Amino acid sequence: MMKNLLTMLFSLTLCFSSMNAQRPEIPANQIEKTPPAPDSVNAKYEGGMFGFSRKQEGSLRFDKANERLAFYNREGKEQFSIPYSSISIAYPNSKAVVSRTGQVIGVVPYFGILGSLVKEKRHYLVIHFDDPDVNAKGIVNFKVEDEKLLNSVLTKLAQEAKLKQKGNAYYKPKAQESSQ
């Protein structure tokens, strides 16, 4: 009985995974353009800034007047900022993780294997920077809820920081980096 159940689950897994591969390719002229990013975006700080080890909810704000990206906590108090001139690389990152529902299902007898199939995708903005205050390099991560929003924020950040595109990532060319 258990062997038949496992065989059936394995077959279903293969079936659903192959369905994803059968999607038609979308022509380039039908792909949506990235909408412009707002000046303030809800984000969760995940770590990477010197002196700020605690994860926290807040917002990222583009500060054009001071040429920087600032992170504010829920109360609207500025926590830290990264000058556009200090940003060397920025890129999106996604991770598929087992959702809370999947974790709950995972502890139910006979259905535990199904829990690992209930996943959600989390989207992160990753920024490499040179911290001018401590003369060190850092990598800061922000979780953004929506992939389209993440892409628009990344595009706006790249424009503001004058970064060049390479695949999904944006970088500051060496000649430009050394002249500052």
Buried (B, 14 or more C-beta within 10 A) or exposed (E): EEEEEEEEBEEEEEEEEEEEEEEEEEEEEEEEEBEEBBEEBBBBBBEBBEEBEEEBEBBBBBBEEEEBBBBBEEEEEEBBBBBBBBBBBBBBBEEEEBBEEBEEBBEEEEEEBBBEBBBEEBBBBBBBBBBEEEEEEBEBBBBBEEEEBBBBBBBBBBBBBEBEEEEEBBBBEEEBEEEE
